[in-house]
Amino acid sequence: MITAVRRPRLPRRPLAVAFALAGCASADAAALDPGAPQAAFNPDFIHSTGGAIDLSRFERGNVTLPGVYQPHILLNGEPVPGTYDIVFREIAGSESARPCFDRPTLLRLGLDTEKLEARRVGDIPAHDATCGTLDTIVPGATVDFDESEQILRVTLPQAFLASRPRGYVAPELWDAGENAAMLNYNANTYRIRTQGRQSTASYVGVNAGVNLGGWRIRHNGGLAVSAGRRQWRNTLVHAQHDLTDLRAQLTVGETYTAGDILDSVRIRGLGIASDQRMLPASQRGYAPVIRGVAEGNAQVTVRQNGYVIHSSTVAPGPFEIDDLYPTGYGSDLEVTVTEADGRTKTSLVPYTAVPQMLREGTSRFAFWAGQVDEASVPETPFIAQATMQYGATVNSTLYAGGTLSNSYAAGLIGAAMNLPFGAVALDVTGSRAATRSGRVHRGLSTRLRYSRTLAATGTSFGVAAYRFSTRDYLGVTDAARLRSRLRRGITGDPVGGERSRFDANLGQTVGTGRLSLTGSVVDYWGSRSRGLDYTLGYAGSLRSAFYNVSLQRSRVGSALGGVFGGRPRGGTDTMLYVSFNVPLGRAAAAPNLGLSYNRSNAGDGALTANINGRIAGDDDLTYALAASRIETPRRAARNTGSANLAYRGYAGVYRAGVSRSGAGSSQYALGATGAVLAHRDGITFTQELGETNAIVHAPGAVGARIESHTGVRLDRHGNAVIRGLQPYQLNHVAIDPRGASHDVHLRSTSEAVAPRAGAIARLDYETEQAKAVLIHATQPGGDPLPFGASVFDEGGKTVGVVGQGSKIFTRGAPAGARLRVSWPGGSCRIALPPSLESLPLHGLHRAVRSPCEEEAEIASRDDAS
């Protein structure tokens, strides 16, 4: 049974017949539609000395028998997720059974009945299925079935499909995955020797979890061992569950409130928050709606920075494009409408965004309630926090939020807009905090954000300015710390936090590189000291080499006394950093040489050379060597060296390293990162799991690799676990059969799944386990067998066909079997050896030379024996 979407892929096994026919003719139509006209092949293109060439078996597709199938469905060329039971029935005038579609199936495929009724072109039977063709009720619809690949190709005109945004996956197809238990681990141990002394330190971090009935329970913690002391610390424990109808997540336990509008706070309680990942990728974040009018059937092309990001055909009249994918902070869009007669109209649509912006008509919300669980807050006051965003128009978003806690309240209101000169977000927060002494602190905080990208000059910049307009403004954690101080009898200036803060980041393309400047300036109440932090850098490439130069400067300001504990006064620190990296060769596996130099205004500096690469071209085993010269004020310069190895296997990543300095100190390190997953098929050791994962199950395909997942192979149970799946989207997972047994054939090598966030999805791949043999046989006179001759087993079942060079590839024929080769005007039999295990390997298959004897000769020999 096929239970997931499969992409058709060419077999990786050598098929002589397929290669031989590649240049002769195309029989696609016959393969997909058994009722189609026969395809004709010209035997003159194929050289054969074995007599007549029999190509008749390739002139018509296999006959499909009536029954219920679960094929992979391609709708207009795109895979359809989920499982469909398709009934095939006999149709008059057709040699093969044809697929039947009932109303629920067509609706599930996306057919819009209202559009059909509006055109008055047909009606879908409520209960009876339509078999054979669909064009009787859906004009222009086609259906083709490839039985060999179990792929059903359905074409439905776009005019009759329900309007769905790009990337849409129906919620009923979101996969909650398996019930399973998991344990991520990250273990490291260090041994340091310095001047005759040695010390050892170890740390094991764990992330454990259980998925049960749609709930995802997670626990993070760590064990530190040093100097004979052990300390265990829990860092996070919570449970989550999807709220599909709300497109939101429910979280219960220890978590953090959202920080996109209000300040993020760690709490112990519960929260309900929108999860934009449940929306199609073309509906997330912000992108403008493009509206226009077409005089006739026209092509609409949208470009950004010179690249086409959208192209579609529209009907005459007004059109609207509302499913553009968000592109970071954006850049103006160039829209070109090309009419049927070749005339074009071009317009410019402003597109810049800030994080608060949403698409028109969409919304996002969050609600949290519980106890404050911040390490810097000695007490655990109650807190409730809520935020709301709404895309009011094409270019504007309104948002608001509020916080309630013990003797504390705060409210925020703001708006974000996409304007011709950039994107702007402005909000104001008011706070009120009361103390036990009766004093009330009221304050306002105003925040302004701006973002702009100038594609013509390659310039991008965004700034955010925070200014606390009154001295008494307090955030919720500041207010909690203030109450705690007063309760403990600590008096003094109760505030002294940030008065204003200015953050900026700018980028400019210069030559082949990018110049960037990021920085912040902070002023504090009650202090003339100002905090300053900025980084100026330039990164670029020169042929295959990459370089980077950066200058960082920082000065820590001071807030005297108050809730914030007094920040230390300090001088200005300056750091210069230069790096250069170049591959040592043009091969993909060539090692990489890196040089770097850094120096501070205090006189510290280091010059480092390193080389890293893969051993013997293996992606799984990597190395890194480094040598440094370190300079420190008032100390002699010293040299250090290090060597590290890392192996990425299917069960985890293992690391070993050693370093030594000229001062006589040395360090040895070992590390391992991986995971253990318990599921219905047993226990699987795997690489570290991510948020959303999948079990890949292919019985017998031990050693096969998972494409795009370095080091991941199927274990002896035919299982592997992959990480990094995108939740609520179709993820295609392909198996590379190389490395698997030559006696295992993967009927499908690619599946697709749309998992829910945090799920352990399951992908089953159908396999066939049977001995594969490549037979080189000749006719009794020594001549090659006719190309295209059919090969049958003793039960009359087709098990192969004669390819070029008189070779036959067969799978599943038992040892000692007698295979019958038949062609027009002749036949003979091949006797397989009594044991196939002892046959020599020819590539991935066992190979044998065997004569094809006359049937009469075999019969007489059998009678004599």
N, C-alpha and C positions, 0 to 999 in steps of 0.2 A: 504494500500500500504506500502511496505517496502522500505525505502529510504536510508538505511545504512547497514553496515555489522553487522551481529549478530553472536555471538558465541552460539552454542547449549548449553543449560544449563538444568539440571533436574528441573522440577517444584518443588516448595517448598510446595505445597499443599499435604495433605495426600491422596494418591491414593492407595486404598487397592488392586486393581487388579494388579498394577505394582509390589507391594511387593510380592504378591502371586505368580506371574509368574517368579520372579527373579531367582529362583533355578530350574525351570522346563526345559526350553529349550531356545535356542537362535533363535529369529525370525528376526534378523537384515536383513538377505538377503531378506526375504519376504517383510519386511517393505519398504526397499529401492528400490526393483525391483519387481513390481507387477507381472512380468512375470516369476519370479523365481519359483522353485519347492516349494510345500507347506511344511511348517514346521510342525512336529508332536509333540504334547504334551502328556505326559503320565498322565492321570487323577489320577492314583494311588498315585501320590505324594501329592495330595490335598485331605484333609479329608473333607467330606461333608455328612450330614445326610438329605439333602433336595432333594434327588432323583438324577436323571441323571445330570452329569456335562457337560455343553455345552462349549467346547473350540474351536469349529469350527471357530468362528469369529476371533480367534487370529492366525489362521493358514495361512492367506494370508493378505497382506497389503491392504490398501484402494485403490480403483480404482481412478486414476487421470483422470479427464475430460479434453477434449480439451479446449484450450484457451490460453490467454497471462498471464504469471505469472511474478512476480518480486521476485524471491527467493534470499536468501543469498547464495552466491557461495563460496565454499571451493575448492581451487585449490591445489592439492597435500597436503591437510590437512590444508592449510593456508587460512585465510579469504581474500576475494578479495574486496577491497573498491569500492564504487560506486553502481549505479543502473543499472540493466540489465533487459530488456524486453525479456523474453524467451518464444517463441511460442511452445506450446505442441500440437502435431497432432496425430491422430489415425494412428497406424502402424499395418499392417496385421500380425496376429499371436500374438498380444499382447493385453491383456485385458485392459490395461491403455494406455492413450496417452503418447507419449514420447517426450522429449525435442529436439528442432531443433536448429542447430548452423549455422549461416551464416559466411561469410568470415570476416566482420568487428568485429563480436563478438569474433571469435577465435584469431584474431590479437590483440584485446584489452586484451584478456586473456594472451597474451605473446607468442603465437605460432610463430615460425620463419619459414616462407615459404621457404626461401632459403635453410635451412637445410632439409626440406622435399624434395625439388626438387633435392638436392644433393644426397639424398638416393634413389630417383626415386621410392618412395613408394606410392605416392598418390597426389591428387591435390584437392584444396579447390574450390568448385564452386564459381564463382565471385558473383553471385546473389542468386542462389537457396540455400536453407538451407539443411544441412545434418541432418536427423532425426534418432532417435533411438540410434544407436551406432556411435562412432567416429573411431573405429579401422579399418574401411574400408579405411580411408585416413591417420590416425595417428596410426601406429601399437602400441598396448599396451595401448591405451587410453580407459578409462572407464567413464561411466556416471551413477550416482545413484541419485534418487530424493526421499527425505523424505517429503511427503506432510504435515504430521502433524506438522513438525517443519519448513516447507518451506525452506529446505536446499537442495541445488543442489551440490553434490560432484562430482567434475571433476578431473580425474587423467590423466595427460599428461606426458609422459616420458621426463626426463630432457634433453635428446639428441635433442629433437625437440623444446625446449623453447629458446627464445631469451636470450642471456647472459646479466644478470642484476645483479648488486652488491646486496649483502644482505641488507635488509631494504629498498629497492627501492620502492618508491611510485610515480606513474606517475604524472607529473605536472597537467594534466587535472583533476586529482582527488583531488587536493588541494582545500579545501573548504574556500571560501572568507567569508562565514558566513552571518549573518543577518545585515540589517541596524538597528542600535540601538544607544541609548545614555546612558551614564553611569556616575556615580559619586561615587568615592571612598572617604570615610571620615575617619579621625582619630582624635577624639575629646578627650581632656583631661582637667581636671580642678583640681586645688590643692588649699587647704586652710591650711595655716600654722599659728599656734599660738605659740608665744614665749614671755614669761614674760609679759603677759597681752596685747600684741599687736597681731594683726592678719592681714594677707594679703592673697589675692586671685589672682591666675594667671590661665589663660586658654589659650588653643591653639587648633585650628582646622586646620588640614591639609587636602587639597582636591586634588584629581586627577580626573579631569573631561575629558570626551572624547566623540567623535561621530564617528561612523563607517558608512560611506556612499559611496556606489558605489566603494568599494575597497580601498577608502582612510580612513586612521585612524588619526584623529585629537586628540591631547592630550594637556592638560593644567594642570600644577602643580602650586599650590599656597598655601598660608597659612595665617591665621588670628591669631595674638597674642593680648591678652587683659591682661593688668596688670596695677594696680594703676589707673584705669579709663582711660587709654590710649589704643587706638586700632591702630594696624598697619597691613596692608595687603601687602603681597609681592608675586609677580609672580616669579616663579623660572624657569619655562620652558614651552614654547609653540611651538609646531611643528606639522607637518603633514607628514605621511609616506605612501608609496605605493610600492607594490612589482613590481620589474622588472624581470619577470619570465625568459625571454630569457637570461638575463645576470646573473641570479642567484644572484640578488643584491636587495638592498633597496634604494629607493629615499626618502630623508629626506629634508623637507623645513621648515625653522624656526630656533628656538634656539636649538642648539645641540652641541655635542662635537665631534671633529675629533678623528679618531682612534689613539690609543696610543701604538700599538704593535710595530711600527717601528720608527715613529717620535713622538715627545712630543705631548700629547693631549692638544688641545686648545678649549675653549668654543667660539663658533661663532654664529652669526646671519646671516644665508644665506641658502645654500643648499649643499647637499652631495649625492653622489652615492657610495655605498660601497658594496662589496661582502658579502653575508650572507651564511656562510658555513652550516647553518641549512637547507638550501634548498638541500643540498647533502645528499645522504643516510648516515647513521651513519658509515657505513663501508668505506666511502670515505672521511671523514672529517679528519682534522689534518694530522698527519704523521704516517705512518707505513711502514715498508720495504716490498718490493715485494719478494716473495719466488719463486725461479726458480729451477727446477731440471729435471731429466729424470727418467721415470719409465720403467722398462723392460717389464712389462705386466700390466694388471689391478691391481692397487695398492691402498693401503690406506695411505693417507698422514695425519699425526697427528702433530699439532704444540702445544708445551707446553711453558708456561712462568711461572717461579717460581714453577715448578712442577704441574701446573694446565693446563688442556687441554683448549685451547682457540679457536682451529679450528680443524675440522676433515672432510675430504672429500675423495671421490673415484675418481681416475684419470685414463684415458685411457693410453695405451702404448705410449711411446714417451715423448717429452718435455712437461712439465706442468708449469703453472704459477698461483700463488695465490696472487691476488692483492686487496682483500677485507677484510683484517684483521681490526678489530676494534682497534682504538687507545687506548692505556692503559697508560694514564698519560705521564710521562717522560720516560716510557719504561724500559725494562730489556731484556737481550739477549734471543733469541728464540731457542728452541731445536726442530729441525724438524726431524721426523722419517718417513721413507718410508717403508711400509711393503708390500712386494711382495706377489703374490698369493700363492707361495710355502712356505711362512712363513719367508723368509729371510728379514732382516731389515738393513736399512742404516740410520745412524744418523749424522746430521750435526748441526753446531751452526751458527746462523745468528745474527750479532750484531744489537741491537735495543736500541738506546738511542735518545732522541729528545730534542730540545729546541723549544720555542714557534714559532720561525720564520720558521720552517721546514714545507714543504708540500710534498705530494705524487708526484711521478714522473708523469710529463705531466699535472699536475693541476696548476691552477693559482688563485691569489686573488688580487683584486685591490681596491683602494679607491680614490675618488676625492672630495675635499671640496673647497668651495669659499664663501666669505662673509666678514663680519666685525668682528674683535676681540671683544668679549663680556665678558672679564675677569674683575672681580671686582677690581683686583689689578692694572689694566691698566686704567688710567683716560680717555684715548682717545680710539677711535674705528677705528683703521687703517684697511685698506683692507688686506685680506689674501687669498691666494690660496695654497692648499696643496694636493699633490698626492703621492700615494705609489703603488708599484707593487711587487708581489712575484711570483716566478715561480719554480716549481719542475723540475730542469734541468735533474737530473738523479735519480736513485733509492736512492742514499744516499746524494744528495746535492740539495740545494735550493739557488737560487740567488734572491736578493731583492734590491730595490732602492727606493728613495723617494726624494721629493723636496718641498721647501716652498718659496713662494714669498709674500712679503708684502711691505709696503711703505719704500723705501730705504733699503730693506733687502732681502737677498737671502741666501738659504742654500740648500745643496745637500748631499745626503747620498747614499753610495753604500756598499753592504755587501754580505756575503755568509754564509750559515749554512751547516754543514756536519755531517753525522752519521759515526763516525770512530770506529775502534775496541776498542779504549781506551776511548770512550765517544763521546758525541755530542758537537760540537763547533760552535759558531756563532761569526763572526768578522765583524764589520762595521766601517766605517770612515765617519764623517760628517764634512763638511766645511761650514763656515758661513761668510757672508760679510754684514756689517751694516755701513751705512753712516749717519753722523749727519749733521745738518744745518751749522755747523761751517766748514764743509769740511773734517773733520777727518773721516777716514775709518778704521773700526775695522775688521780685518780678523783673523780667528782662526780655529783650527781643534779639533775635539773630536773623540777619539778612544774608542770603546766599545768592550769588549770581554765577551762572556758568555760560560759557560761550565756546562755540566750535565753528571752524571754517576750514575748508579745503579749496585751494586755488589750483585746479588741474593745469592751467596754462603755464604757470610758473613752477609747478611742483612744490608748492608751499602748503603746509597744513599747520594749524595752530589751534589750541584750545586752552582756555584759561578758566579758573574757578576762583572766585573771591569770596571769602567768608568774613563777615565783620559783625562782631558782637556789639551791638549799639549801646548796650547798657552794661554796667559793671556787674549787675546782679543776675545776669543770665546764667542758668545752670542746666546742664543735661541731666538725664535721670540718674546716671551713675555718680555724677558730681554731687547731686542732691543727697544720694544715699550715703556717700562718704562724709558729707557735711554733717548729717544727722548722727552718724556713728562717732565722729570726732566730738561733737557737743555732748553726746551721751557719756563719753568717757572723760568728760571734763576738760577737753583740750580747747582752749580759746585762742583768739587771735583773728587776724583777717580771714574771714570765711571764704573768700574767693581770691582769685589771682590767676585765673586761667587766660586763655587766648582772647585778646581784644580784637585782633584782626588777623586774617591769614590770606595770603595770596599764592596760588599755585598756577604754574604755567608750563606748557610744553609746546615747543615749536619744532617744525621740521622743514628742511629745504633741500631739494635735490641739487647737488653740485657735481657736475661731471658725471662720473660713473658711480658716485657714492651719495651718501645721505648725511647732511649736517643736522645735528639735533641739539636742542637745549631744553632741559627740564630743570625746574627749580621751585623753591617755595621761600616765602618770607613770612615770619610770624612775629607779631607784637603781643606783649602780655600786659595785663592790668597790674599796676603797682610796681612796674619795672621799666627802666629805660633801655634795658637790654633787648636786643632783637635777634631772633633766630634766623639763620640763613643757610640754605642748602641748595646747591645747583650743580649740574653736570653738563659740560659742553663736550660733544663728541662728534667724530666723523668716522664713518665706516664705508668701505667700498671694496671693490675687487679689481684685480689686475690680471687679466687672462684667467688662469685657474687658481690664482692666489687671492686670499682675503686678508684685509688689514683693518685695524681699528685703533683709533687714538682718542683718548678721553681725558678730561681734566675735571676733577671733582673738588669742590670746596664747600666746607660746612662750618657753621659756628652755632653752638648751642646757646639759646637765650636763657633767661632766668625769670621765673615767676617767684616772687618772694612770699614765703609762708603760704597760708591758706590751704584749701582742700587739696591742692595739687602737690603739696609736699615740698615745694621749692626745687626748681631745676638748677643743677650746678652751673655756675658761671664758667665759661671756658674760652680759650683762644680759638683761633681759626685754624682748621686742619685743611691741608691741601694735598691732593694725591694725583699724580700723573701716571697714566697707564697706556702702554703701547703693545699691540700684539700683531703677529703676522703668521698666517697659516698657509701651507702650500702642499698639495699632494706630490709624492715622490714617484711620479709615473702617470701614465694615462689610463692604465687598467682600472677597472672598477674596484678591485681589491688592493690597489696601491696604498702603501702606508702614508700617513699624513705627518708632516713636520710642522711643529709650532714653536715660535719664539715669542717671548713676552718680557716686558720690563716695566717695573713700577717703582715709584719713588715718592716719598712724602716730604713735606717741608721740615719734618723733625729729623731728617737724615736717614730714615729707614729706606732700604731699597733691595730689590731682588731682580736678578736676571735668570730666566728659566728657559731651558730648551727641552722639548718633549717630542716623542714620536709615538704614534699609536697606529694600530691596524689590526688586521685579521690574520690568524695563523693559517697558512696553507689555503687561503681563500675561503675559509669556513666562516660563515656569518656567526656561528654559535660560539666560537672561541676567539677572544680579542685580548690584546696586550697593550700596555702603556708603560713607556720608560721616560724618566724625567731626571734632569740634573739642574741644580740651581746654585747660584752664588748669592749669599745673603749678607747684606751690610747693615750693621746696627751701630748707632752712635756709642762711642766710648767702649766699643768691643771690637775685637779683630773679626774681619770677614771670615765666614765659614762656608764650606761647600756641603751640599746635601745631594743625595741621589735616591731614587725610588724605582721600584718595579712592581707592576700589578698585572694580574691575570684575571679574566672573568670568563666564565662559561655559562651560556644561556641554554639550558636544556629544557625538555618538556616538563620536568618536575620542579623547575626553579632556576634561579640565577645564583651562581656560587663565585665568590671572590676571594682572592688571596693577594697580599701585598707585603712588601718589606721596604723599609727606608732606613737610611743611615746618614749621619752628619759627621763632619770633620771633628766635632767636639767629643766624639766617642759615644754618642747616644744612638740608639737604634730602636726601631718600632716594628713589630710584626702584627699583622691584622688578618683576620679571617671573617668572612661574612656569608650569609645565605639569605635569600629572599624567595619566598614561594607561598604556596597555599595548599590546603587539603580540603577536598570537597566530598561530602558524603551525599549520595543520591540513590535513586532506586536501583541502579545497576551495580552499586558497590561504592568503593572509595577510590578517588582519583587524586593523585599528586600532580600539581600543576604549577605554572608560574603564578605570580601574584595576581589576584583577582582585582578587577576594577569595580565600578558601581554596577554595571550591567554586563552580564556574561552569558555564555551559552555552552552547553555540552554538545560536542560533536560525536555522534555514534555511527560507526561503520563497521559492522561485524567482520572480523578477520583481516581487516586492512591495517595490520600492525606495521608501524614504521612510516606510514604515509604522512606527509607534511600538510599543514594548513597554510594556504597561501596568505601572504601579507602578515604572518605571525611568526617571527623569527624563533626558531628552536622548538616550536610546538609540533609534536608528532602524536599519532595515535598509539596508545599503550597496548599491552597484550590483551586487554579486554575490548579493544577497538574503540576506546574512548579518548577524547581530548577535550580540554576546556580552553576557550578563548575569551579574551577580555576586550573592553573598549567598544562594545556595541553601542550604537546610537539609539536611545529609547524612542519609541513611538514612530520610528522610521523603518523602512525596509533596509535590512542589512544582508548583503549577499556574502555567503561564506563558501569558499571553494577548497576542495581537497586536491592536492597534487599527488597522484598515485605513485610517483617515483619513491622508492624506498619500501613500498609494500610488497608482499609476496606476489610472485608471478602467477600464482594459482588463484588470485582474488581479482575479480572484475567489478569495478564500480559502475553500476547502472546509471547513477547520477553522480556528478562531481561538484555540483553547485546547488545550494539551497538558499532560501531567503526567509527571514523572520523579522517581525516588528515587535520587539520585546517591550514590556513595561519597564519603567525605571527600577533598577535594583533586582530585576528578575534573573533567574537562572533558566534561560530558554533551552530547548532541546531541538537538535537538528538530526534527523535520522536519514541516513544514506543507504539505499538498497544496494546490496552486494551479492555477487554470485561466486561461490567458492567451489572451484572444480579445477582439475588438472588441465593445464594448457599445453598443447603439443603442436609443434611445427613439423609437419611431415613432408619430406622430399621424396616423392614417388614417381615412378616411370611406368610406362606400359610394358607388357611382357617382352616386346621387341627392343626395349631400351629407349623408345621415343617418349618425349614429354607427354603428359596428359593434356587433353584439350582445355584451353583456357575457358573458364566459366562452367566447367562440368560440375554437377551437383554431387555432394557427398552425403550419404545417409548412414545412420547406425543400423543395428540389426533389427530394431523395431520400426524402421522406415521413417524416422524423424531426421529432418535436415540438420546436419551438424557442421557443415562447412561448404566451401566452394573452392575449386582449383584456381589459384592465382597465377601470376607470372612466374616463370621458372619452374613450373610444375610443382609448386609448393601449396600445401594445404594447412591452414590454421584452424584448429578445432579445440574446443573446450568442453570438458565433461565426459569425453569418451572413456569408458573404463579400460583398465589394463586387460590385454588379451582380446579386445573387441575386434570384430571384423567389419570394416567400413566398406560400403559399396559406393563406387564411383560410377556415375551414369552420365552418358551424353548421347545425342542422336546417333544411332547406329552402333553403339558399343557400350560395354560396361566391364568392370573388373573389381576385384576386392583387395583391400589392404588389411593385413593382419598386424595389429599392434603388439608390442612385446608384452610378456606376462607381467612385467614390472615396469612402471613408469618412473619410479623414484630414482632408478640407476641411470636414466638417460642423461646425456650431457646437456648443459645449458647453452642455449643459443640466444644471447641477449637476455631477455626476461623470460624466455620460454624454453621448455625441454625440446630437443630436436632429435629426429630419428630419420634414417633413410630406410625405406621399405619398398619392395617392388609391388606393383599392382598386378595381381595374377588373374588369369582367366578363371571364371567361376567354375568351369568344368574341371579344370586342373585341381582346384581346391576340393571340389566334391569327391573326385577320385582319390585324392590323398586321404581325405577323411574316411572314405570307405575302406581304404587299405589299412588304416590305423585301427 
